[in-house]
Amino acid sequence: MTIASVIVDVPSMAIDHVFDYRVPERYEDSLEEGMRVIIPFGPRKVMGFVVKIKPDTDVVQLKEIHEVMDYTPVLTKELLELGTWIANKTLSFQITSLQVMLPQVLKAKYKKELWLLAEEIELTEALQTLFAGRVVVSFEEIEERNIPYSQIQKAIKDGNVEVRYIVKSKETKKKITWAQPIDVLQLEEALIDIPKQAKKQKAIVEFFLHNPEPVPMKKLMERLNTTRSTVKSLTERGLIEVFEKEVYRDPYENRDFERTEPLPLTEEQSEAITPIHRSIKESAHEVFLLHGVTGSGKTEVYLQSIQKALDKGEEAIVLVPEISLTPQMVQRFKGRFGSEVAVMHSGLSAGEKFDEWRKILRKEVRVVVGARSAIFAPFENLGIIIIDEEHENSYKQDDTPRYHARDIAIFRGEYHQCPVILGSATPTLETFARAKKGVYQLLTLSKRMNNQSMPEVEIVDMRKELHQGNRSMFSFPLQERIRDRLQKHEQIVLLLNRRGYSTFVMCRDCGTTMQCPHCDISLTYHRKQERLKCHYCSYEIPMPQTCPECGSESIRYFGTGTQKVEESLQQTFPEARIIRMDVDTTRRKGAHEKLLNQFREGKADILLGTQMIAKGLDFNNVTLVGVLAADSMLYIPDFRSSEKTFQLLTQVSGRAGRHELPGEVVVQTYTPDHYSIEMASQYQYDDFFQYEMRMRKRFQYPPYYFLALVTVSHPNNAYVVQVTQKIVKSLNHMSMNRTQILGPTPSPITRIKNRYRYQCMIKYKNEPNLYENMKSIIQQYEKEIQSKDLQISIDFQPTQMM
């Protein structure tokens, strides 16, 4: 008897463990760990992951697996282990930790088909009978005929057939229509019979006489300037056959990537790459922090390190913060490694993501470049993992399971005994502190590639500008430099940390601000649509003409958003061509890349944007960067606000003067004396690190202390307060003396989507039982979570305090 231990798709504390099922005889030879199965669970049938196969069990009454969903495992042995590790580390359900590793298509309801990949192949008698001249067979038919799973698995392993998934409501595969001649001899005869006036038909027949191979219909019509109806006439005469063929959806199919060769390394780069190469050669797991100023050539170090791993027959994962934001990064990797590269990011459709994932699973690619979730790429022979811009917040998942991609990378690096490289010009304090202590190996690139100096930074005190009568959002020094660059036909990047037209709308007579009815936050005015929007729950209303409270017409918008800046720029510099980049203008697929290409091609003088333009961009002609509200992040309730400000200013400054032309940066601020602004303007990372570390030590924050944030939410405010108070009381009883429990306190945004939010924070040096304690608290409230719509979320590495 064969037994399968299964993690069941029912996210509940009581069910968060393995259940044993008997494997039916027909699946005994073919079922593997990492496959998904349909099993009876109570009165229903649910999906589950097979995590172990064993010969016996202590369970007396065994149920039987109803159906096996996969012919090949969707999760490797390593990813199954990783799922358990994530569940323990983040206090999440095991099923949630396993599902986060798979593309969306595999989580939807779908049916399966078996596709024949080639015609002239040897198949078993049962499979020949099954296909009987067809290319596609539904999974139900295979079940009905009782064809052994092992036969189908062998055909898949031999590359003769494959399983394809079709989402019931959505196509998951892309098909292209092709045309081909049925019989070339028939074409020669037909050429004589086709009337003279049917010139298009004649052209198609002549084309196929010289090119008898199948051709995509689109290509045929473009080449011969013909239509589908002409082709249809020839198909009706039995001369041409039209058929559909599946192709991978390639988000970059219309792009030619020019092949690039490795560049000669500078002395610093050679020094940095030597220990990485040694680690790859010796199959030794080490974590390297590559601390290099902007423009110092970190990417070339990545590329040549990957090549070393590929030469050894191994694979590579490269994480980039939301890669759709940096098409140049795709260009660099595709240019160097060509079709060996799969790209995964949020800008792709569900189908495109699925196709890229399948390429990895089938070992058709050896390099994955992607955003956070690409860390789960199902490679089985990893040789290197790289996290570029490691300080980025987007590497931390906000929803359950709350994992950090850096931790997953280190887990996988240990498993595969391969190096992990963390790269940044402004590493997080935690990472840099670990490098200083020798936990990570520090590699430094202190000079720019072409020995260009870092751009000069001028800090402008906006209080003085006000005293001088300048009420515009552009200081006199910035205006002067923008005019200078426009005359020289050089380009400008302007950063503003807000989107929309203005931050809030207020009545000047009674002081009423327009609030979201579902969240405790003011609505943002969007000029183009003349609407007020909530950036948390998407609630929106038309901009009112009068105050809804007192009826006054003195209703005005305050603050500055990107739309408003764009309008002011047009008024101040009417000759300037402006591209605005924020969440609103880059919503449509491909919009981001399109706008950046326009800027690269010189079709605009000024690129105005939010944080998304601060990193990864490399334009030859950008010589001026302006930061319009440098202190907008300094006063948010977050102990990392100074660090985030320093990182953003350093990153955006690095966009200027990256090539031959020297660069300049103007930083506008109301707090010019703040240490993070002063030190960023001088590129003094080490000084900033020392100063900020003293502050963290004094106020007991990471990396000196660990943090855990507990957030409780519910539609009833009093109930939220009551539950949070009880949790704090329990934690005080359970924790060690030096551990501090802060709270309960309302979250900075107290209500989102009609749910009230309270939180408490745990600060600890050493709390060995914390995970068990937190688990017991959640178990205590299990019934309320199930029946009363209570939510308790625990974040052991909070990056957002909001």
C-alpha positions in Angstrom: 0.0 0.0 0.0 1.2 3.5 -0.8 0.3 6.5 1.4 0.5 10.2 0.4 0.7 12.9 3.1 -1.2 15.9 1.8 -1.4 19.6 2.8 -5.1 20.4 2.2 -6.4 23.7 0.7 -8.4 24.7 3.8 -6.7 27.7 5.5 -7.5 27.0 9.1 -5.4 26.6 12.2 -7.1 23.2 13.1 -6.4 21.8 9.6 -2.9 23.2 9.2 -1.1 19.9 9.2 -0.7 16.9 6.9 -3.5 14.4 6.2 -2.8 10.8 5.0 -4.6 9.3 2.0 -4.3 6.0 0.2 -2.9 6.2 -3.3 -5.1 4.2 -5.8 -3.3 1.5 -7.7 -3.6 3.4 -11.0 -1.5 6.2 -9.5 1.0 4.2 -7.5 3.9 4.2 -10.0 3.4 7.8 -11.1 2.5 10.0 -8.0 5.4 12.1 -6.9 6.0 14.6 -4.1 5.2 18.2 -5.2 2.1 17.2 -7.3 -1.4 18.5 -6.7 -4.2 16.1 -6.0 -8.0 16.3 -5.5 -9.0 14.6 -2.3 -12.3 14.0 -0.3 -12.3 16.3 2.7 -15.5 16.1 4.8 -18.4 16.3 2.5 -16.5 18.0 -0.3 -13.6 17.5 -2.6 -10.7 19.9 -2.3 -7.2 20.4 -3.8 -4.0 19.5 -1.9 -0.2 19.2 -2.3 1.5 15.9 -1.8 4.4 16.6 0.5 5.5 13.0 1.3 5.0 9.5 -0.1 5.4 6.6 2.4 4.7 2.9 2.7 2.5 3.0 5.9 0.5 5.1 8.3 -1.0 5.1 11.8 -4.4 6.3 10.5 -7.0 3.5 10.7 -9.7 4.8 8.4 -8.0 6.0 5.2 -9.8 7.9 2.4 -8.5 7.5 -1.2 -7.1 10.2 -3.5 -9.8 11.0 -6.0 -7.6 12.5 -8.8 -4.1 13.5 -9.5 -3.9 17.0 -11.1 -0.4 17.0 -12.4 1.8 14.6 -14.5 5.0 16.4 -13.3 5.5 18.0 -9.9 4.7 21.7 -9.8 6.9 22.1 -6.7 10.4 20.7 -6.2 11.5 18.9 -3.1 13.4 22.1 -2.1 10.3 24.3 -2.5 8.2 21.9 -0.4 10.8 22.3 2.4 10.9 26.1 1.8 7.1 26.2 2.2 7.3 24.6 5.7 10.1 27.1 6.6 8.0 30.1 5.4 4.9 28.9 7.3 7.0 28.6 10.6 8.9 31.9 10.1 5.8 34.0 9.2 3.2 32.2 11.2 1.1 31.5 8.1 -0.7 28.4 6.9 1.3 25.8 5.0 -1.2 25.8 2.1 -0.7 29.6 1.8 3.1 29.3 1.8 3.0 26.7 -1.0 0.5 28.5 -3.2 2.5 31.8 -3.1 5.2 30.0 -5.1 2.9 29.2 -8.1 1.7 31.4 -10.9 -1.9 32.6 -10.7 -3.2 30.3 -13.5 -2.5 27.3 -11.3 -4.6 28.7 -8.5 -7.7 29.2 -10.7 -10.3 26.7 -11.6 -9.3 25.0 -14.8 -9.5 21.9 -17.0 -6.6 20.0 -18.4 -5.7 18.8 -21.9 -3.1 16.5 -23.3 -1.3 17.8 -26.4 0.7 15.8 -28.9 3.9 17.7 -29.7 5.0 16.0 -32.9 3.3 13.7 -35.4 6.0 11.2 -36.3 6.7 9.7 -32.8 6.5 6.4 -31.2 3.6 6.1 -28.7 2.3 3.1 -26.8 -0.7 1.4 -28.3 -3.0 2.9 -25.7 -1.9 6.4 -26.5 -2.1 5.9 -30.3 -5.7 4.7 -29.8 -6.3 7.7 -27.5 -5.1 10.4 -30.0 -6.4 8.6 -33.1 -5.1 11.3 -35.5 -6.0 14.1 -33.1 -3.5 16.6 -31.5 -5.5 17.4 -28.4 -7.3 15.1 -25.9 -9.3 16.2 -22.9 -8.3 14.9 -19.5 -11.8 13.5 -18.9 -11.3 11.1 -21.8 -8.0 9.8 -20.4 -9.7 9.1 -17.1 -12.6 7.3 -18.8 -10.2 5.0 -20.8 -8.2 4.2 -17.7 -4.9 4.8 -19.4 -2.0 4.2 -16.9 -0.5 7.4 -15.6 3.0 6.0 -16.0 2.6 5.7 -19.8 1.6 9.4 -20.0 4.4 10.4 -17.7 6.9 8.6 -19.9 5.6 10.3 -23.0 5.9 13.7 -21.2 9.5 12.9 -20.1 10.4 11.9 -23.7 9.0 15.2 -24.9 6.3 13.7 -27.1 3.2 15.0 -25.2 2.5 17.7 -22.7 -0.2 18.8 -20.3 -1.8 22.2 -20.8 -4.1 24.1 -18.4 -7.1 26.0 -19.5 -8.8 28.4 -17.1 -12.5 28.0 -17.4 -13.2 31.6 -17.8 -9.9 32.6 -19.5 -7.6 31.3 -22.2 -4.2 30.4 -20.7 -2.5 29.7 -24.0 -1.9 31.8 -27.0 -2.6 30.4 -30.4 -1.4 31.6 -33.8 -3.1 30.7 -37.1 -0.8 29.1 -39.6 -1.3 28.1 -43.3 0.4 25.3 -45.3 0.0 23.6 -48.6 -1.8 20.2 -48.5 0.0 18.8 -51.6 2.7 20.7 -53.6 1.9 18.7 -56.8 -1.8 19.8 -56.5 -0.6 23.4 -56.3 1.3 23.1 -59.6 -1.8 21.8 -61.4 -4.0 24.5 -59.7 -1.7 27.3 -60.9 -2.8 26.6 -64.5 -6.5 26.5 -63.6 -6.6 29.8 -61.5 -8.2 32.5 -63.6 -5.9 35.5 -64.6 -7.9 38.0 -62.6 -7.4 36.1 -59.4 -3.9 37.6 -58.9 -3.9 37.3 -55.1 -4.7 33.6 -55.2 -2.0 33.0 -57.8 0.5 34.9 -55.6 -0.3 32.6 -52.6 0.0 29.4 -54.7 3.4 30.6 -56.2 4.6 31.5 -52.7 3.9 28.0 -51.4 5.4 26.4 -54.4 8.8 28.0 -53.5 8.2 27.8 -49.7 6.2 24.7 -48.9 6.8 25.0 -45.1 4.0 26.2 -42.7 3.9 30.0 -42.3 2.0 32.2 -39.8 -1.2 33.6 -41.4 -0.3 37.2 -40.3 3.1 37.0 -41.9 1.6 35.5 -45.2 -1.0 38.3 -45.5 1.6 41.0 -44.7 4.1 39.6 -47.2 1.7 39.2 -50.1 -0.6 42.0 -49.2 -3.6 39.7 -49.2 -6.7 39.0 -47.1 -8.2 36.0 -45.2 -11.0 35.6 -47.7 -8.4 34.9 -50.5 -6.8 32.2 -48.3 -10.3 30.9 -47.6 -11.0 30.4 -51.3 -7.9 28.2 -51.6 -8.8 26.2 -48.4 -12.3 25.5 -49.9 -10.6 24.2 -53.0 -8.6 21.8 -50.8 -5.2 23.4 -51.7 -4.3 25.0 -48.4 -4.8 23.9 -44.9 -5.2 26.4 -42.0 -4.5 25.3 -38.4 -3.9 26.8 -35.0 -0.7 26.3 -33.1 0.1 27.3 -29.5 3.1 29.6 -28.9 4.6 31.0 -25.8 3.3 34.5 -25.0 6.5 36.5 -25.1 6.2 40.0 -23.7 9.4 40.9 -25.6 8.6 39.2 -28.9 8.7 42.4 -30.9 12.0 43.5 -29.5 15.4 42.7 -30.9 18.0 42.6 -28.2 21.4 43.4 -29.5 23.9 40.9 -28.2 26.5 42.4 -25.9 29.9 41.1 -24.9 31.4 41.3 -21.4 33.1 44.7 -20.7 36.6 45.0 -19.4 36.4 45.3 -15.6 37.9 48.2 -13.5 40.4 47.3 -10.8 37.6 47.7 -8.1 35.2 45.5 -10.1 37.9 42.8 -10.5 38.6 42.8 -6.8 34.8 42.5 -6.0 34.2 39.7 -8.5 37.1 37.5 -7.4 35.5 36.2 -4.1 32.2 35.7 -5.9 33.8 33.6 -8.7 35.7 31.6 -6.0 32.4 30.9 -4.2 30.8 29.7 -7.5 33.8 27.5 -8.3 33.9 25.9 -4.9 30.1 25.6 -4.6 30.3 27.4 -1.3 27.4 29.4 0.2 28.3 33.0 1.1 26.3 36.2 1.3 28.0 39.2 -0.3 27.0 42.8 0.1 28.1 44.6 -3.1 28.1 48.3 -1.9 28.6 50.4 -5.0 27.8 54.0 -5.7 25.3 54.7 -8.4 26.9 54.2 -11.9 29.8 52.1 -10.5 29.1 49.1 -12.7 27.3 46.7 -10.3 25.3 45.2 -13.2 28.5 44.2 -15.1 29.6 42.3 -11.9 26.3 40.5 -11.8 26.4 39.6 -15.5 29.9 38.2 -15.4 29.2 36.3 -12.2 26.1 34.7 -13.8 28.2 33.7 -16.8 30.5 31.9 -14.4 27.6 29.9 -12.9 26.2 29.1 -16.4 29.6 27.9 -17.6 29.4 25.5 -14.7 26.1 24.2 -15.9 24.1 26.0 -13.2 21.2 28.5 -13.1 20.7 32.0 -11.8 17.9 34.1 -10.2 18.2 37.9 -10.4 15.7 40.1 -8.4 15.1 43.7 -9.4 12.6 46.0 -7.8 9.4 45.8 -10.0 11.3 45.1 -13.1 8.7 46.6 -15.4 10.1 49.9 -14.1 13.5 49.2 -15.6 13.2 48.0 -19.2 17.0 48.7 -19.5 17.6 45.9 -17.0 15.8 43.4 -19.3 17.8 44.8 -22.2 21.1 44.1 -20.3 20.2 40.5 -19.4 18.5 39.6 -22.7 21.4 41.2 -24.6 24.0 39.1 -22.7 22.2 35.8 -22.4 19.5 35.9 -25.1 16.8 33.2 -25.0 18.3 31.7 -21.8 16.4 34.4 -19.9 12.9 34.3 -18.5 11.4 37.5 -17.2 8.7 37.7 -14.5 7.1 40.8 -13.2 3.7 42.3 -12.3 3.4 44.0 -15.7 2.9 40.7 -17.5 -0.6 39.1 -18.0 -1.4 35.9 -16.0 -0.9 34.0 -19.3 2.6 35.5 -19.9 3.6 34.8 -16.4 2.5 31.2 -16.7 4.4 30.7 -20.0 7.6 32.2 -18.4 7.2 29.8 -15.4 6.7 26.8 -17.7 10.0 27.6 -19.5 11.7 27.4 -16.1 10.0 24.2 -15.1 10.9 22.6 -18.5 14.5 23.7 -18.1 14.3 25.8 -21.4 15.9 28.8 -19.6 18.7 29.1 -17.1 18.4 32.7 -15.9 15.3 34.4 -14.3 15.1 38.1 -14.0 12.1 39.3 -12.0 10.4 41.0 -9.2 9.9 39.6 -5.7 8.0 36.3 -6.6 10.7 35.3 -9.1 12.7 34.1 -6.0 10.5 31.0 -6.1 11.6 30.0 -9.7 11.5 26.2 -9.7 15.2 25.7 -10.6 16.9 22.6 -9.3 20.6 23.5 -9.9 21.0 27.1 -8.7 24.5 28.6 -9.0 23.9 32.2 -7.9 21.1 34.5 -6.6 21.3 38.2 -6.9 19.1 40.9 -5.3 19.7 44.3 -6.9 18.8 47.4 -4.9 18.4 45.2 -1.8 17.2 48.1 0.3 13.9 48.3 -1.6 10.7 47.8 0.4 9.0 45.9 -2.4 11.1 42.8 -1.5 8.9 42.4 1.5 5.4 40.9 0.9 2.7 42.9 2.6 0.1 40.1 2.7 0.3 36.7 4.2 2.7 35.0 4.1 4.8 38.1 5.0 8.1 36.8 3.7 11.2 38.9 2.8 12.8 37.9 -0.6 16.2 38.3 1.0 15.5 35.6 3.6 14.2 33.2 0.9 17.3 33.9 -1.2 19.6 33.0 1.7 17.6 29.8 2.4 17.9 28.7 -1.2 21.6 29.8 -1.3 22.3 27.5 1.7 20.3 24.7 0.1 22.1 24.8 -3.2 25.5 25.8 -1.7 25.8 28.9 -3.9 26.5 32.6 -3.4 23.9 35.3 -2.7 24.7 38.8 -3.8 22.9 41.8 -2.2 23.6 45.0 -4.3 22.9 48.6 -3.4 24.3 52.1 -3.3 22.3 52.6 0.0 22.0 49.2 1.7 19.6 49.0 4.7 21.2 49.6 8.0 20.5 45.9 9.0 22.3 44.6 6.0 25.3 47.0 6.3 25.6 46.2 10.0 25.7 42.5 9.2 28.5 43.2 6.6 30.4 45.2 9.2 30.2 42.3 11.7 31.4 39.8 9.1 28.1 37.9 8.8 28.0 39.0 5.1 31.2 39.7 3.1 31.5 43.4 2.1 32.5 44.2 -1.5 32.9 47.9 -2.3 32.8 49.9 -5.6 33.5 53.5 -4.6 34.1 55.0 -8.1 31.8 55.5 -11.1 32.6 53.4 -14.2 34.0 56.2 -16.4 35.6 57.9 -13.4 33.0 60.6 -13.6 32.6 62.5 -10.4 29.2 62.2 -8.6 26.9 65.1 -9.5 27.1 68.3 -7.5 24.2 68.7 -5.1 22.8 72.1 -4.1 20.3 72.2 -1.2 17.7 75.1 -1.5 16.0 76.3 1.7 12.4 76.9 0.6 11.7 79.1 3.7 14.2 81.6 2.3 12.5 81.4 -1.2 9.2 82.3 0.5 10.8 85.3 2.2 12.1 86.5 -1.2 8.5 86.4 -2.5 8.8 83.2 -4.5 5.5 81.4 -4.0 5.9 79.0 -6.9 6.8 75.4 -6.3 10.1 75.9 -8.2 12.9 77.7 -6.4 14.9 80.5 -8.3 18.0 78.3 -8.5 16.0 75.3 -10.0 14.2 77.6 -12.5 17.6 79.1 -13.6 19.1 75.6 -14.2 16.0 74.2 -16.0 16.2 77.2 -18.4 19.9 76.6 -18.9 19.3 72.9 -19.7 16.4 73.7 -22.1 18.7 76.0 -24.0 21.5 73.4 -24.2 19.0 70.7 -25.3 19.9 68.6 -22.3 17.4 66.6 -20.3 16.0 67.1 -16.8 14.5 64.6 -14.2 12.1 66.0 -11.6 11.1 63.9 -8.6 7.9 64.5 -6.5 6.9 62.0 -3.9 3.1 62.3 -4.6 0.7 61.5 -7.3 -2.6 63.2 -8.2 -3.2 66.9 -8.4 -3.1 67.9 -4.8 -3.0 66.1 -1.5 -6.4 67.2 -0.1 -9.4 69.4 -0.6 -10.7 71.8 2.1 -13.4 74.4 2.6 -11.7 77.8 3.5 -14.9 79.0 5.3 -15.7 76.1 7.7 -12.4 74.1 7.5 -14.1 70.8 6.3 -11.7 68.5 4.5 -13.1 65.9 2.0 -12.6 62.6 3.8 -13.1 59.0 2.5 -16.2 57.6 4.1 -14.6 54.1 4.4 -11.0 55.1 5.5 -9.6 57.7 7.9 -7.8 59.5 5.2 -8.4 62.6 3.1 -9.4 62.2 -0.6 -6.9 63.2 -3.3 -7.9 65.5 -6.1 -7.2 64.3 -9.7 -7.5 67.2 -12.0 -7.7 65.3 -15.4 -10.9 63.5 -14.4 -12.1 66.3 -12.0 -12.5 63.6 -9.3 -11.5 63.0 -5.7 -10.1 59.5 -5.0 -9.1 57.4 -2.0 -5.7 55.8 -2.6 -6.5 53.0 -0.1 -9.9 51.6 -1.0 -10.4 53.2 -4.5 -13.6 55.1 -3.5 -14.1 58.2 -5.7 -16.5 61.1 -6.2 -16.8 64.1 -8.6 -15.0 67.2 -7.3 -17.8 69.2 -5.5 -18.4 72.8 -6.5 -19.6 73.8 -3.1 -18.8 72.6 0.5 -21.1 69.7 1.4 -21.1 71.0 5.1 -21.7 74.8 4.8 -22.6 75.2 1.1 -19.7 77.7 0.6 -18.0 78.0 -2.8 -14.6 78.6 -1.1 -13.6 75.0 -1.6 -10.0 74.7 -2.6 -7.3 72.1 -3.0 -4.0 72.2 -1.0 -0.7 70.5 -1.3 1.1 69.5 -4.5 0.7 66.5 -6.7 2.4 65.5 -9.9 -0.6 66.7 -12.1 -0.3 70.2 -10.4 3.4 70.3 -10.9 3.0 69.4 -14.6 0.6 72.2 -15.0 2.9 74.7 -13.3 5.8 73.5 -15.4 3.9 74.2 -18.6 3.0 77.7 -17.4 6.6 78.5 -16.3 8.4 76.8 -19.2 5.9 76.8 -22.1 8.5 75.6 -24.5 9.4 72.4 -22.5 8.1 69.0 -23.6 7.1 67.1 -20.4 6.5 63.4 -19.7 4.7 62.7 -16.4 5.2 59.3 -14.8 3.1 58.2 -11.8 0.6 55.4 -11.0 -2.1 57.2 -13.0 -0.1 57.5 -16.3 1.5 54.0 -16.1 -1.6 52.0 -15.4 -2.0 50.6 -18.8 0.2 47.6 -19.9 3.4 48.7 -21.5 2.8 52.4 -20.7 5.9 52.6 -18.5 8.3 51.4 -21.1 6.6 53.5 -23.8 7.1 56.7 -21.8 10.7 55.9 -20.9 11.5 55.1 -24.6 10.0 58.5 -25.6 12.3 60.2 -23.1 15.3 58.2 -24.2 14.7 59.1 -27.8 14.7 62.8 -26.9 11.0 63.4 -27.5 10.7 65.2 -24.2 12.9 67.6 -22.2 11.6 67.0 -18.6 10.7 63.6 -17.0 8.5 64.4 -14.0 7.6 61.5 -11.7 7.1 59.8 -8.4 9.5 57.3 -6.7 9.3 55.1 -9.8 11.8 57.3 -11.7 14.3 57.4 -8.8 16.0 54.1 -9.6 17.4 52.0 -12.4 17.2 54.7 -15.1 20.3 55.4 -17.2 20.0 58.3 -19.8 23.0 59.8 -21.5 21.5 63.3 -21.8 20.2 63.8 -18.3 22.3 66.5 -16.6 19.9 67.9 -14.0 17.9 66.3 -11.3 15.5 68.3 -9.2 13.9 67.0 -6.0 10.8 69.1 -5.3 9.8 67.9 -1.8 12.7 66.3 -0.2 11.2 66.2 3.3 7.8 64.7 2.4 8.9 61.3 3.8 10.7 62.7 6.9 7.6 63.1 9.1 5.7 59.9 8.5 5.3 57.8 11.7 8.1 55.3 10.9 11.5 55.0 12.6 13.0 54.4 9.1 11.8 57.7 7.6 15.3 59.3 7.7 16.9 56.2 6.1 14.2 56.1 3.4 14.8 59.8 2.7 18.5 59.3 2.5 18.1 56.3 0.1 15.7 58.1 -2.2 17.8 61.3 -2.5 20.9 59.3 -3.2 19.2 57.1 -5.7 17.6 59.9 -7.6 20.8 62.0 -7.6 22.5 59.0 -9.3 20.3 59.6 -12.4 22.3 62.7 -13.4 25.7 62.8 -15.2 26.1 59.1 -15.7 27.9 59.5 -19.0 30.1 62.2 -20.6 28.1 65.2 -19.6 28.5 66.3 -15.9 25.4 66.2 -13.7 23.9 68.6 -11.2 21.2 68.0 -8.5 18.9 70.6 -6.8 17.2 69.5 -3.6 14.3 71.7 -2.4 13.5 71.4 1.3 12.0 73.2 4.3 14.4 71.3 6.6 17.9 71.8 5.0 19.6 71.1 8.3 18.2 67.6 8.7 21.1 65.1 8.8 19.7 62.7 6.2 19.3 65.5 3.6 22.8 67.0 4.4 24.5 63.7 4.2 22.7 62.5 1.1 23.8 65.7 -0.7 27.5 64.8 0.2 27.0 61.1 -0.6 28.3 60.3 2.9 26.8 56.8 3.4 29.3 55.8 6.1 28.7 58.9 8.1 24.9 58.5 7.8 25.2 54.9 8.8 27.2 55.8 12.0 24.8 58.6 12.9 21.6 56.7 12.3 23.0 53.6 14.2 23.5 55.8 17.3 19.9 57.0 17.0 18.7 53.4 16.6 20.7 52.3 19.6 19.4 55.1 21.7 15.7 54.5 20.9 16.1 50.7 20.8 15.3 50.0 17.2 16.7 47.5 14.6 19.4 46.4 14.1 20.0 46.6 17.9 16.5 45.2 18.7 14.1 43.0 16.8 10.5 44.1 16.1 7.2 42.4 15.7 4.0 44.3 14.8 0.6 42.9 15.7 -2.3 44.6 13.9 -5.9 43.8 14.8 -8.8 44.8 12.6 -12.6 44.5 12.7 -15.7 46.6 11.6 -16.5 47.4 15.3 -14.0 49.8 16.9 -14.7 48.9 20.6 -14.2 45.2 19.8 -10.8 45.9 18.1 -9.6 47.9 21.2 -10.8 45.1 23.6 -9.1 42.3 21.6 -5.8 44.3 21.3 -5.8 45.1 25.0 -6.2 41.3 25.8 -3.4 40.5 23.4 -1.1 43.0 25.1 -2.0 41.6 28.5 -1.2 38.0 27.3 2.1 39.1 25.8 3.2 40.9 29.0 2.6 37.6 30.9 4.5 35.5 28.4 7.5 37.7 27.6 10.9 38.0 29.2 11.8 41.0 31.4 13.8 43.0 28.8 11.1 42.7 26.1 8.9 45.8 25.7 5.3 45.6 24.6 4.2 49.0 23.2 0.5 49.7 22.8 -2.3 49.1 22.2 -2.6 52.2 20.0 -4.6 53.1 16.9 -2.8 52.4 13.7 -1.6 55.6 11.9 -4.5 55.1 9.5 -7.1 54.0 11.9 -9.7 52.8 9.4 -9.4 51.3 6.0 -12.3 49.9 4.0 -14.6 50.3 7.0 -12.4 48.2 9.3 -10.9 49.8 12.4 -7.2 49.0 13.1 -5.3 48.9 16.3 -1.8 47.7 16.8 0.9 46.8 19.4 4.6 46.5 18.9 7.0 44.0 20.5 10.7 45.2 20.9 13.0 42.4 21.9 16.6 41.3 22.1 16.1 37.6 22.8 12.6 36.1 23.0 13.1 32.4 22.2 9.4 31.5 22.7 7.9 34.4 20.7 6.7 32.3 17.7 5.0 29.8 20.0 3.5 32.6 22.1 2.1 34.4 19.0 0.8 31.1 17.7 -1.0 30.3 20.9 -2.6 33.8 20.8 -3.9 33.3 17.3 -5.3 29.8 18.3 -7.0 31.5 21.3 -8.9 33.7 18.8 -9.4 31.1 16.1 -13.2 31.0 16.6 -13.6 34.8 16.4 -11.4 34.8 13.3 -13.7 32.2 11.7 -17.1 33.5 12.8 -16.8 37.2 13.8 -14.7 38.5 10.8 -11.8 39.3 13.2 -8.3 39.7 11.6 -5.0 39.4 13.5 -1.9 39.9 11.4 1.6 39.5 12.8 4.6 40.9 11.0 8.0 39.8 12.4 10.0 42.1 10.2 7.8 45.2 9.6 8.9 47.5 6.9 5.7 49.5 6.9 4.4 50.9 10.2 1.2 52.3 8.7 
